[in-house]
């Protein structure tokens, strides 16, 4: 693998939707729950398929975010990402690299959420039964790569969503 992993089109859409969710919910910054909501807007993505395999219903995750997240009047613009959201994005890149993937896809954002221990997005996924190691296993099973889990680099594989 040469250079840093690149975002897939769906992964870029997740970040765009996360920003939109933050804006419409009146947040000052994009946070982990907004990234989760961005993932949920991609029902055909590998992340949502892996969630289903882990026993996590997209509807349940959406309902949990609505119950737990503070909602305010819509904001005109979201300035940045919270430190927790930035960690999720970095963890997604780390997960992709450790698996030997040359892309960052929706599945890597899911793993980043499961790995980040303080944000609401990961908390909701874990509450609903999400486990990081099982998520990694499922991603590797579906698209190949290494089970490095941000520990070591593995062999490359084909691009996913």
Protein Blocks (a to p, Z undefined) as FASTA:
>chain_A
ZZjddddfklmmmmmmmmmmmmmnopabdcfklmmmmmmmmmmbmklmmmmmnopafklm
mmmmmmmpccddddfbdfbdcfklmmmmmmmmmmmmmnopabdcfklmmmmmmmpmkbmk
lmmmmmnopafklmmmmmmmmngpafklomaccddddddZZ
